[in-house]
Amino acid sequence: MVYDVLIVGAGCTGVMTARLLSTMNCTVAVAEAKCDVAMGATCANSAIVHAGYDAKPGTLKAKLNVRGNALMKELCRQLDVEINECGSHVVGFGDEDLAHLKTLYDRGVANGVPDMRIIGQEELRRMEPNISPEATCSLWAPSAAITCPYGITIAAAENAATNGVDFYFNFKVTGASMAGDIHYISNGDETIAARYVVNCAGVHSAEVAEILGEHDFPINIIPRRGEYIVMDKICGDMANSTLFVCPSERGKGILVSPTVHGNLLIGPNAYPIEDADDKSTTAEGLEEITAGALRLMPSVNTRNAITSFSGVRPTPNIYDFYLKNSDQVKGVVHAVGVESPGFAASPAVAEYLVSLLQDAGLELTEKENYIPTRRHDGNHKQFNRMTDEERVAACKANPAYGKIICRCETVTEGDIIDAITAPIPANTIDMLKKRLRAGMGRCQGGFCSPRVAALIAEHSGKSLTTVTKCGGGSWLVSGRTGCED
Ligand SMILES: Cc1cc2nc3c(=O)[nH]c(=O)nc-3n(C[C@H](O)[C@H](O)[C@H](O)COP(=O)(O)OP(=O)(O)OC[C@H]3O[C@@H](n4cnc5c(N)ncnc54)[C@H](O)[C@@H]3O)c2cc1C
């Protein structure tokens, strides 16, 4: 089969583009190097649907952030993904910062950000009682929001799969050739044929551009890692909205933010790294973000930390996103250097990429039978989001909903079986963790992981020894140690 469009990379950029194309009459495939969607920067970021005052007016970043903010809220509602329209503050400490806030305010006005205000200390303290007494002012942007970046990306991917998009996982693009107008994209073993190719490979997008046939590609990617600490839910109400400091040339600085799941998030720092896939955390890095968080909120106590993680930014050698049709290789569209606010902007980036495909000659018409939900039978609601009445009905219909597997996050056997049998089947421990939060609570999977692994084996017809944490060779058990009964 020759697809109309092949998208390389299943982060938010690739998945939002695939989902948008799935609303139209065309055939679409997504090739992803890893075993799931949202395995790159989309999985590990601050989860902020930025309001849009950061980027310089007139840039793609500015335009697509503001539109993406509105579209993201709409999409979360459509696919029933949690979104908290909590707003954000850029917190100032003194007159120099106040001048900076005014610059950001003017940018926001130019970019079309609604309802921003610069507020004084008293109002800031009323809105955020735990803010540092040293904080004197803030830029309040009520249109900023928080959501779950991998949650909405998984939901969008399921919606795309429900509408006919084919996902090829564990398909790392390593080679490409053309015959006539058809691209043959290969992972060394298999080949996918397509008329158009969209490069959404995140931190590897400049390498993929070369693989697709670009010579002297003008964009370099500098991988820049950011580390985070996740605090227990007992800290979840310490901040009512996202709290930034004034940005510097190193980025938006260390923030304190609630999460949609009720935790408190602190981080990130920003350091260039050699290995673009190195997602480790460091003792010094975690100390640095703790100090940054304490500056904003002195009552943050890292004894309540439950885990840490890091994400890698695909920082380009230009200021803006590089979203362009290739002028060297026919039918190739690049989404390169999509760093922050790339998540917030992603539904709008998708619109832009689809318009580039149309400029390149792809003809699109609206699909009459498009299904707007994650699955043919609707948006499955997880047990921990059901009302009491819905829980009773769910348990009556299927007793598996009455069996709690992850006690920290109230994830049931019924939820796990649903995810294993979803349009994109979840068949690793981390896939279930990302979809359901099994293992994301205070015990970090200490109790539920063995039971989750057993359910994966039982319901996906695998042997327990083949179940992995996150694909590849990340097996959990090698066999029995005791006597067989
Ligand atoms: C620390 C940090 C904080 C951030 N905070 C925010 C925020 O709060 N708000 C916001 O809007 N943005 C934020 N961002 C930016 C945002 O996360 C990114 O802009 C966005 O996730 C980019 O998505 P993507 O799909 O382009 O890339 P990715 O999510 O990285 O996806 C690229 C995919 O391509 C795949 N791939 C790579 N090479 C190949 C290949 N050869 N073959 C097949 N597949 C391949 C990868 O496996 C990966 O899954 C942050 C980023 C970081 C790192």
PDBQT file of the ligand as one rigid body, heavy atoms in Angstrom, charges set to zero:
ROOT
HETATM    1  C1  LIG A 501      11.939  20.261  29.978  1.00  0.00    +0.000 C 
HETATM    2  C2  LIG A 501      10.887  20.656  28.975  1.00  0.00    +0.000 A 
HETATM    3  C3  LIG A 501       9.813  21.466  29.356  1.00  0.00    +0.000 A 
HETATM    4  C4  LIG A 501       8.851  21.849  28.441  1.00  0.00    +0.000 A 
HETATM    5  N1  LIG A 501       7.708  22.483  28.862  1.00  0.00    +0.000 NA
HETATM    6  C5  LIG A 501       6.743  22.773  27.977  1.00  0.00    +0.000 A 
HETATM    7  C6  LIG A 501       5.502  23.319  28.400  1.00  0.00    +0.000 A 
HETATM    8  O1  LIG A 501       5.236  23.441  29.591  1.00  0.00    +0.000 OA
HETATM    9  N2  LIG A 501       4.614  23.675  27.454  1.00  0.00    +0.000 N 
HETATM   10  C7  LIG A 501       4.862  23.536  26.132  1.00  0.00    +0.000 A 
HETATM   11  O2  LIG A 501       4.045  23.940  25.328  1.00  0.00    +0.000 OA
HETATM   12  N3  LIG A 501       5.992  22.948  25.701  1.00  0.00    +0.000 NA
HETATM   13  C8  LIG A 501       6.916  22.547  26.589  1.00  0.00    +0.000 A 
HETATM   14  N4  LIG A 501       8.056  21.929  26.176  1.00  0.00    +0.000 N 
HETATM   15  C9  LIG A 501       8.241  21.689  24.742  1.00  0.00    +0.000 C 
HETATM   16  C10 LIG A 501       7.435  20.493  24.275  1.00  0.00    +0.000 C 
HETATM   17  O3  LIG A 501       7.582  19.401  25.156  1.00  0.00    +0.000 OA
HETATM   18  C11 LIG A 501       7.904  20.120  22.879  1.00  0.00    +0.000 C 
HETATM   19  O4  LIG A 501       7.865  21.267  22.083  1.00  0.00    +0.000 OA
HETATM   20  C12 LIG A 501       7.006  19.083  22.249  1.00  0.00    +0.000 C 
HETATM   21  O5  LIG A 501       6.793  18.002  23.119  1.00  0.00    +0.000 OA
HETATM   22  C13 LIG A 501       7.645  18.604  20.957  1.00  0.00    +0.000 C 
HETATM   23  O6  LIG A 501       6.886  17.544  20.476  1.00  0.00    +0.000 OA
HETATM   24  P1  LIG A 501       7.372  16.736  19.215  1.00  0.00    +0.000 P 
HETATM   25  O7  LIG A 501       6.296  15.798  18.875  1.00  0.00    +0.000 OA
HETATM   26  O8  LIG A 501       7.820  17.692  18.178  1.00  0.00    +0.000 OA
HETATM   27  O9  LIG A 501       8.679  15.974  19.709  1.00  0.00    +0.000 OA
HETATM   28  P2  LIG A 501       8.794  14.667  20.635  1.00  0.00    +0.000 P 
HETATM   29  O10 LIG A 501       7.745  14.630  21.663  1.00  0.00    +0.000 OA
HETATM   30  O11 LIG A 501      10.196  14.621  21.102  1.00  0.00    +0.000 OA
HETATM   31  O12 LIG A 501       8.494  13.482  19.645  1.00  0.00    +0.000 OA
HETATM   32  C14 LIG A 501       9.392  13.109  18.624  1.00  0.00    +0.000 C 
HETATM   33  C15 LIG A 501       9.212  11.630  18.371  1.00  0.00    +0.000 C 
HETATM   34  O13 LIG A 501       9.968  11.255  17.231  1.00  0.00    +0.000 OA
HETATM   35  C16 LIG A 501      10.487   9.973  17.462  1.00  0.00    +0.000 C 
HETATM   36  N5  LIG A 501      11.644   9.777  16.590  1.00  0.00    +0.000 N 
HETATM   37  C17 LIG A 501      12.849  10.370  16.653  1.00  0.00    +0.000 A 
HETATM   38  N6  LIG A 501      13.657   9.909  15.672  1.00  0.00    +0.000 NA
HETATM   39  C18 LIG A 501      12.930   9.003  14.975  1.00  0.00    +0.000 A 
HETATM   40  C19 LIG A 501      13.223   8.183  13.865  1.00  0.00    +0.000 A 
HETATM   41  N7  LIG A 501      14.420   8.186  13.264  1.00  0.00    +0.000 N 
HETATM   42  N8  LIG A 501      12.250   7.348  13.416  1.00  0.00    +0.000 NA
HETATM   43  C20 LIG A 501      11.020   7.321  14.008  1.00  0.00    +0.000 A 
HETATM   44  N9  LIG A 501      10.713   8.085  15.084  1.00  0.00    +0.000 NA
HETATM   45  C21 LIG A 501      11.652   8.912  15.551  1.00  0.00    +0.000 A 
HETATM   46  C22 LIG A 501      10.853   9.978  18.936  1.00  0.00    +0.000 C 
HETATM   47  O14 LIG A 501      10.959   8.665  19.459  1.00  0.00    +0.000 OA
HETATM   48  C23 LIG A 501       9.707  10.763  19.530  1.00  0.00    +0.000 C 
HETATM   49  O15 LIG A 501       8.670   9.929  19.973  1.00  0.00    +0.000 OA
HETATM   50  C24 LIG A 501       9.001  21.480  27.088  1.00  0.00    +0.000 A 
HETATM   51  C25 LIG A 501      10.059  20.638  26.705  1.00  0.00    +0.000 A 
HETATM   52  C26 LIG A 501      10.957  20.199  27.649  1.00  0.00    +0.000 A 
HETATM   53  C27 LIG A 501      12.002  19.209  27.267  1.00  0.00    +0.000 C 
ENDROOT
TORSDOF 0
